């Protein structure tokens, strides 16, 4: 779709110029003209009092899919440090690229200034190539600056798939890039597939999606993107068959990092960006980090998570003590967060943070499908619930049927006993 100005109706009133939030409309003489900054947001259409602007199908909009190749991963970096989710996505991108064809590459996209040294880390985690965009104006992330240079790079090099981490920056950047490229975007994915057979297998085991009409032997190489929908109550699978690139943001902690190969090398492609100060509408004066302690469920080795079975908010005091005892962090189910019992930053599951700790204690959590999908890759799952038929027991490695207010204190006591025995054995 495209926004067009009907020259025979345009009166040169400039109302559309004022209405456009992206400075995508300029006056050429007395005629409004749409420039490349247009995101098709539609704000100009109701602003025009003369019906001189409309949204239409772009002429010749059919995309030559064969012109697109390779998987790109936006290697998000902050202050010269690559985000962990980017390394996870390089590993996932490598898997996807090999499923497409043997000669399809996974490429990391680095944007910033004086960051060439980060290419080495990308290679070691699986990148075949690194596309490097450096400029002093890209020292710090800005929506305008990064959007422009990434869009320009994609238009020039035509990747088939573009993946970004569902971080604050990724969620800001991805939709703007997709809009400029007139392609689709699936946000907050928790599963990506190329092979139809692997998608069918996943859907049967983890969702209620109907896959009876799908052919497991299909040669379709399009990206199948799965994400929670309707507040996590349903799982949706999305494809982008007519436009390229296929774009998705993926939640941190969902994908598995490839084992690091120290000393690995790859191709380095330098992209000289075309960017000026006028392309960036904001100026960053300072960056102030929050003094608030932020919980990191993604990196936690042990998580003690509480759910609706706690009864009320006071139950999280017990979960806190439990977590302190075992050296873990506190998690919460969506039901507990929605009830106002605990902060959303601690929410685990499909609609919160996807986690994979060494040990996951599910305390009073029934095990709704959206919660299971966000924690079932944990190494060991210990479920504590009064209901013997709770779905959580289907994925638990160890299940305890009982009152958590009696069970957890007993576990804490035995934990002390185990520590005492261990310490005495060292003497």
C-alpha angles and dihedrals in degrees: 000000000000138000112237134184117224101223094200091059101037112109097185093243093143094221090126091052090056092046097051111097093195102051087242096140123070133173119247103187104312095332126095112230128195113226133197093275090074114122095182090244090151096225091126096055099070090037092063111088093192101055088242096137127064142160115244142168109273114247111247090009094153109119123221097231092189090066091068123081142161135030118267124201119195100229096210112206131183121195090346096310122113113229115245092236090061091057089048090052093049087059092047091044090054091054092049094046092054091050090055095051142317092255096049111109133210108225129191117218112212119190125181138065129296091000102124090115089068090068089078091061091049091054092048091054094051111281115145091197140008123216107206123201114181132173135141088242088061095055090111128027117266124170094227098044098045093042092054098048094043093049090049091050093049092049090052101043101028107213115197095219130025120193128189132179115254092240124133089269095043092051090050096045105039100062092048092051091047092049092051090050093045091232136123129268130199111202129210097008119186097185136032127189139177102176113070090215094058090046091052091049092051094045093051093050100041111023144039092236116138108240097162092111095052122101111224089203094055116132092216107138098185121126114263108206120195124193140154116268137189094028093316095301092114136033117227128195117206133192132188105210103162108039137049145257101037104222133198140163115216128203119248114257095024100099129055120247115233113245108268116254106202112219096019115150137196146168120305117208116188116207117196105214123220102220138137136182089261089065091063116068098188134058121213108220099175143343116228117192118216116254089211114110108246120207117230109207090166094064098035118121094198125029125188106196128189129203144180089298089076087078097220143001093280089070090074089070087069091046089051092052090046092052092048090050096053096036095250140124129251120256132181137202122239090252091057093047093047089052089057094244096124141012119275091234087074095051115123128192138058093316094043129027119336107227139188109181127165090252127019118191110199106197117187092343116139095201110244113194093253091054094046092050090056099051110020093101089068112125093236126014120197114190124197115187139140092222110080090197095055111133090232090076090064091069099029121110089202124024127193117191107203150081107310090211088064099033099050095052088051091051090050091050092050089047089058090048091050092050091049092051091047093049092048090051090059093057 
